[in-house]
Amino acid sequence: MSSTVTKPSRASLHLQPADFESVPIIDLSKLHSSSILERQELAREIDQACTQVGFFYIKNHGIAEELINGVHEAAHRFFSLDDEEKMKLYVGKSQHFRGYSPLYGEKSSNPDLEDNALKNAPGALSEAFDIGYEVSGDLQKGSDSRLPVDNFGLHGDNQWPEESLIPGFRAMYLRYFAEALELSRALMRIFALALGQREDFFDSMVKFPGVTSRMLHYPPQPVQGQEIPGLAAHTDYECFTILSQDHVPALQVLNSRGEWVVAPPIPGTLIVNISDTLSFWSNKRFKSAIHRVANLSGEERYSIPFFFGVDYDSTISVLENQVSPGNPPCKEPFKAGEYVRWKLSQAYIGYGGEPAGIARTQTAI
């Protein structure tokens, strides 16, 4: 598959992008195979994509196109509401980073950005609606299930629009959330194999996973020829992201030559990208790829990313088999919730610090 490349902005990012010209496509039809040999074969293919690019398309992933189309339609309906209605669900009203973020309400939280002009630039030219994990969106939980003790202020109630305002919105969103959650748990088993671990290595850490599902709306650029990022260069925080794009190409991934490689929409696929915590587990052998969104199409763009992480109380520690005398651990062990909370508090403009009870140390982050 061919892709277009453009030169990046002046930002210099202290990460190590891989050398690639396109994003690979991986067939997940063997994800649930009864043959361990077939699952290991899939793991080797995914390992190659994770170490060489950090992004890959997935096909035959198991989520019905009808459901994907339905959640995109729900996004259109939500973002077409009056600003007054959307702001009733403003993310700043939540203690758990859940709800509506208006245009310019988010900024890059990448600490490796050196360009002060970019650091102080206005927020992203996009608006978002976020929900987090709730048991009603988990097919493995019953009505009597309860959330675990949360020391990081990340679990909690979602904000939802009134049912009379957008009938069926919550039900549709949670149906997609549940299917994406099951796919994510299955992918974690394949990632475990790719990292040379037992297939069930992560199972105990994804009981109440740290998940955010997001709807995003990117309006067209307001001034012809003026490039304002829909979302500035960044990496994601959790283990990985599953992204559903609409038909508008805007996602770009940075390679080692300093080129932005376009990852265009491909019918019948979703995109997976590795995020920080899984990269840390692999001692950065898995690439947490720098990416951005630049909607220069002249059209509105909608996307649905699903950010999947382990239980917030899980300890992220570089795997022993990823360490060697010449390649020491890239990071000291830390709690997943501590890292995610820190990153989120940087990303949302005007969003305040840490929940009561947390004493975060910079060395842990």
Disulfide bonds with the S-S distance in Angstrom:
none
